[in-house]
Amino acid sequence: MARARVLLVEDDAALAELVSWHLEREDFEVERTGDGEEAILLARETPPDLVLLDWMIEGVSGIEVCRRLRRLPDTANVPIIMLTARGEEEDRVRGLETGADDYVTKPFSPRELVARVGAVLRRVRPALAGERLYYADIEMDTASHRVRRNGSPIALGPTEFRLLKHFLEHPGRVFSRERLLDSVWGRDSDIEPRTVDVHIRRLRKAINVADAPDVIRTVRSAGYALDSEGML
């Protein structure tokens, strides 16, 4: 099962340490910062699977960080849980309207927070729910390495299997060729970015059988995404 990455944006060092400990104990990978500008840079460099974002941080506020992340193509679909002492309904509504997926008011139970993180991730990243991944009419069994579309078996090469698995783990998110190379081939790979295009074509040819709609969306100047809304 893939390990989920959480970006924790919290300037209270003791609280950040406590939350990180609980998350890492549940096998989450945690990256921490207490600075809003740095949080945006980190999220752009390597988009996390989820952002835990404190509202009241130095410099750029959490609400502004949330707003900016929602405007950036690489982070527009990353789930965000806001952490704040502001418990009034108006503040909660403002946070959600800015783009937060959930809202946790301080003081909170670290165990409850970890449960909230898991619940949000299971909604947006099926890989965390078990060995079977689903999207639209595509099903992947990661244990037996079998793929089906609309119930019919699909034969994939090893690279195409890993590529599809990555897309299934992050449905709707746009990945550049460089990000796909890092995630699917590895950071130390010396493969040319254009090689990604070749494997995308092979993957499309394999899964778009019997005139099935194309679920891989090409985003001009940005990359590729698994997106059923792009079906024609």
Secondary structure by P-SEA (a helix, b strand, c coil): cbbbbbbbbccaaaaaaaaaaaaaaabbbbbbbccaaaaaaaaaaccccccccccccccccaaaaaaaaaacccccccbbbbbcccccaaaaaaaaaacccccccccccaaaaaaaaaaaaaaccccccccccccccbbbcccccccccccbbbbbcaaaaaaaaaaaacccccccaaaaaacccccccccccaaaaaaaaaaaaaaccccccccccccccbbbbbcccccc
